[in-house]
């Protein structure tokens, strides 16, 4: 598991924790639930809000089967002024 403390407005997750050959499909999850429309190899969160805090993972699927990445926890902290 990876923990991230966010103080920026954009965060990019990659599927680097999942190895897949062929033509894999991707499905990103937040807190275990699929994120609608999040099916690319990377997940970009823009203008991050407190509601986006949580645990993220990606599921890669190809002809050989399915693999799930380790999780990354996004913690959103109040802006430092």
N, C-alpha and C positions, 0 to 999 in steps of 0.2 A: 504494500500500500504506500502511496505517495501522498504527502500532505502539502498543500499549497496555500500560502497566505497571499491574497490578492490586494494589491494597492494600485493596480492599473485598470484601464477600462476595457482592455481586450485580452483574452486568454485563448491560447490555441493548444488543444490536446492532439496528439498523433497516435496512430495505431501501432507504434513501434513495439509495444509489448506483446503483439500478436504476430506470429509468423504464419503466412499463408502463401501457397503457390497457386498457379493457375489464375483464374479470374474470381477472386474472393468478393463477396458482398459484405458490407459492414452495417452494423446497427449499434448506434451509441445508446447507452442507458444512463439514467440518472436515478440514484437511489433504487436501482433494480428494475425500474420501469423504462420501456423504450421511449426515446425522444422522437417525437413525430418529425419526419423529414430528415433526420440526422443519419444519413446513410453513406457518407463519404469517408475516405480514409483518415481525414482530419475533422476535428470539431472545433469551430471557432465561436467563442462567446463574445459578443460586443456589448458595450455599455452594460457591464455586469452589475447586477443588483443583488441584494441580500437574498432574494428568492431563488437565485441560481446556486447558492451554496449547497453542497451535498457531495455525494460520492458518485464518481463517473467511471464507466468502463465501456469497452467496445467488444462486440461479438463479431468475429469474422467467420464466414461460412464459405466453403467451396466443395468440390466434389468429394474430397477426402473426409469432410466432416466439419465440425464447429469448434472454435477455440475462443475462449474469453480472456481478455487481458486482466492483469492485476488492476485493482482499483486505484483511483486518485481522488483524494478528498480536497474539495475546494472550500476554503474558509474565506468569507468576505468580511474584511475588517472595515471599520469606519475610517473615512479619509483623515489623514493627519494634516492639520492645518497649521 
